[in-house]
Amino acid sequence: MRRRIFVLAILGAAVLLAFGSSGRAASAKLARKIIEYINTDAGSDREAVAKQAILDMKPKPEDIAEAFSGRKLKKYKQIEIEEVDVPGTEKYYSIIIPRGYNGRKKFPMVVCLHGGGSTSGKGYEGWWWVHGQLQDYLVMAPTVGQSHWWKPQEKKILLREIRHALLNFAVDPDRVCRGGFPTGGAGTGAIGRRHPHHCAALGPAAGAPRGETGADMDTRLFENLTNTYMLIQHGSKDNPEVSRLAEHRLKKIPGMKDRFKYIEYEGVGHEHPMGKKIEYKSIMDGKRKSLTQAQDAADFAKFIKKKKRTPLPKEVIFITKGPNDLESYWFDVEAATYVARVEARAEGNEIRLTTKNIAAITVYLHPKLVDMGKQVKIIIDKKEVFRGIPQKSIETALETLKRDCDASRVFLWKKRFDLTSGGEKEKPDGEKKNSG
């Protein structure tokens, strides 16, 4: 009897092992197809073919993010600096691979925006990395040609480079931080205020907050940072008035008290404040070295440690200026006028949005935002515009993954609402009717 039970147990284990191996193989194949789809041009015949190949595999919408997260990535046996060309552009970025990177474990990433006097793609030099900071991070140094990061075209290139890094390296998307010095600092703040959903923390140093056309800071945009951590650093002899104004404005925003910090270095001009002399082990040759540490680098490294993004916050404030910045955490807008505003709240399975100067809004749903197996109610400007059980869509999952390569924000349903005519302009992905 015991022998029969033992044999049955062995057979059961073999079946489970075979089933698990088959499942892993299917997931790996799906991941390869997803990567092929992401690497096609939007609207091309190749994209349609790649998408159909995925649909033919009949995955569930939830499988898309899971397969992408488990995709096979290149392994590195030692610390390296890679220079990566970005398809579709003439630009590249450098990325430092930390010790212990194996392509499976997800690492946090710091994006370093270089200043006007630095070499493109070498924003890590002279600040965090060579000063012995953040050696357990992927460190990415993008290039956009000039260092006018806040301008629309440069910003578009930067976001494309970050997307490429998220696709090709084992990055924890909820632990991506961005910093820079000095025009790199200005760009860090400008892009962060307009696209806060991409970062856990921002660290502009010696860079007065700027708008898209220069130093015309619009303090209203700081409200977009209510779910983001931010450290502003400036020297007292480096015209810090604009940074002080930013500090004053940020402190007044509800919820920012524990997320924001301002450091002003006494007697420091347009330069790195020097701290104590330290000894450290070089990441490149393993030799012991000594240097005078950049204090802003040390303060930034300390600030961002263990900071994590909330990818799907229940409360969002989003203000946008112009036609280029229209995406927030779980909705997109079409602005009717130059300055538009949305206040959004998800409570239980009810979503409420209050808008100003918005022509249309697209709401995206995710299982961590609402219970998608139950009725969802959406109210815009005190008017109920949707009630029903949302039907999960693989098309939306693929579309949102391709847009950002962000596994934490792969949405399973979307619906666009026209706010100018009072009616729905496009059909949603679909929903199950619920008369209750």
GUFILUM-701472 format. One record per residue (C-alpha): x, y, z. Coordinates in steps of 0.02 Angstrom, whole numbers, plus 50000, padded with zeros to 5 digits. Layout:
GUFILUM-701472
XYZ;...
***
This chain:
GUFILUM-701472
500005000050000;501405011950047;502285007749884;500715011849784;500535028649872;502365032349840;502195028449654;500635039249640;501535053449728;502985052149605;501785052149457;500855067149528;502465076749551;502995072649373;501325078949306;501475095049405;503265097449346;502775094649165;501305106549183;502425119649262;503735117849126;502395119348992;501695134949075;503415142949087;503765139048904;502105146848852;502445162248957;504195163848882;503475162548707;502155175648747;503525187048815;504495185548652;502955189748551;502605204748663;504375211348638;504175209348450;502555219248459;503325233148566;504775235048444;503645238248294;503145255548234;501405261048286;500135258848146;501295248348038;500885231747955;502225223648063;501325229648218;499685222148158;500525205348121;501415205148290;499815209448381;498845195748291;500185183048338;499865187448521;497975186448502;498155169348419;498955162948580;497345167648671;498135174548830;497105182948965;497335201748981;498175199049150;499485187949067;500255202448971;501065211349119;501585194849198;502425188449040;503295205049012;503965205249190;504665187649167;505495191048998;507265184848971;508575198548980;510435199248949;511555194149095;513135203249147;514565194849240;515375210949298;515075229549315;515005237449144;514575253749060;513485250848907;513175263748772;511475259948697;510815266648532;508955270548533;508015264548377;507085278148285;508245291848347;510055296748319;510315297148507;511035285348635;511145283548822;512455276248937;511965264449077;513035257549216;512665239549261;512895236449449;513715221749533;512535206949552;511475211049399;510875194649321;509405200049213;508135192449332;508195202549492;507435219949470;508575234549514;508135252649553;508715265149423;509315283149431;509185293849275;510555307249274;510235322549166;511855331149118;512135349849124;512595361648984;514465358749008;514395339849018;514605327048880;512985319648816;512685302348885;513965304949024;512865313049156;513475300749287;515235307949283;515775319049426;514205316449529;513375300749598;514335286249528;516155291449534;515865298249709;515455280949771;513575283849779;512155272249726;513245257649676;511765245849693;510765255449562;510675255049374;511295272449328;510665279149162;511375294549076;510315299848927;510705312048789;509575323748691;510885333948597;510745350248692;510335350748876;508655359648854;507765344848932;506145354548963;505815358248779;504495347148696;505625338348570;507035335148694;505785329148823;505025317148697;506745309748659;507155308048845;505535298748883;505865287248735;507605283248800;506925279348973;505605268148895;506985259048801;507945256048963;506375249349049;506145237348903;507925230848893;508535230549073;507885222949234;507225239149308;506005240549452;504805253349376;504235258849549;506005263649601;506525274849456;507215291549515;507845306349415;509095320049455;510285332149371;511475346949386;511255361449339;510215362649178;509975344149208;509215349449373;508065361749287;507525348049167;507255335949311;506005347749390;505155353049229;504855335349165;504445328849337;503045341449362;502295336949194;502545318049202;502575313549387;501895295949356;503575290349285;504625293049443;504695288849627;505815303749669;506585319149590;508205327749637;508575344049545;510225351849601;510805369649560;509435370649431;508075383649456;506375376449411;505975380549231;504505380149114;504575374348936;505145391248873;506405395749007;506345401349188;504485405449184;504025393949327;502165391149347;501945385949528;500235378449491;501095363349413;501855358749582;500165351449631;500545337249508;501885331249630;500715325949771;501185307549744;503045310549710;504555313149823;505645328249786;507295335249848;507835352549788;509655357649817;510405374749788;511895385449839;511585401349937;512705411149817;511895404149659;510345415149646;509255403249746;507705414349744;506715403549622;507135387649719;506585396249879;504955400749794;504745382549744;505055377349925;503765389749986;502475383549860;502775365049891;502615366750079;500855373550055;500245358549954;499275346050061;500205329650078;501905336250022;502605339350196;503315321750212;503785320350028;504785336150000;506455342550063;507465358250023;509335359750058;510245376150034;512135375050046;512835390250135;514215399450040;514095388349886;513935395649711;513575387149545;514545371549589;514485355449687;514635358149875;516125348349935;515915337250086;517095326050182;518545316350110;518095298050090;518915281750039;517975269649931;518205254549820;518155258949635;516725250749542;517785249249386;519455242049441;519105236949621;520525247749690;520395258149847;520305276749808;519995292849900;519165309149851;518225323849919;516405318949913;515105329649827;513895333549967;512395335549853;512715318049785;512785310849960;511195319950012;510265314349856;510805296249878;510205296450057;508555304550008;508045292149874;508525276249966;506985265049984;505865277949900;504505269349798;503245276049676;501385273649702;500965268349524;499065269349546;498675282449678;496865283849733;496935302849729;497715312749586;497845331149545;498395334849368;498675351849289;499305353649112;499845368049001;499845366448813;499605351548698;501115340848747;500795334848924;499165325348929;499495309249026;499285306449211;499285290949321;497665282749261;496875295149142;497325305248987;496575321948942;496245332448790;496405350348848;495165363148785;496215378148836;498005382148884;497865378049071;496775363049115;496485354049280;495825337349341;495525331549519;495235312749525;494795300849665;494495282049667;493555276349821;492975258449824;492255255449651;491735273349623;492815285449525;492495304149534;493335317049423;493155335849429;493795344649274;494165362249214;494515366849033;494525348648978;493815343748808;493885324948835;494585312548959;495045294148944;494955283949105;495995268149124;495595254249248;496745241949335;496335228249462;497345237549594;496315253249567;494565245549571;493795228149584;493525224649400;492415209749437;491085221049511;490085235949453;491095251849429;490335269249431;491205284149350;490605301749389;491305316949298;490865334449355;489435327549463;488675318049316;488655299049310;489405294249142;489685275649166;488975261449270;489385243349234;490595228949252;492115232949144;492625219449022;494505216849025;495355220048858;496965212548794;497075226648666;497145239548805;498425229248900;499555228648747;499295246948704;499715253448878;501215241848897;501915247448729;501695265748774;502765265748932;503525248148953;502945249849133;502365233149202;501555241549354;500385251549243;499715239149116;497875243749111;496485231649065;495075243549017;494865261148952;493465272648902;493475289948826;492215303248877;491845318548772;491575333148891;491115346148760;489525338548690;488995329448847;489075312648761;490245298248736;491265300448577;492035283148560;491465266048615;492425258548761;493335241948756;491685234548813;490755231748973;489525219449043;487845227849063;487215228749240;485505235849273;485815236249460;
***
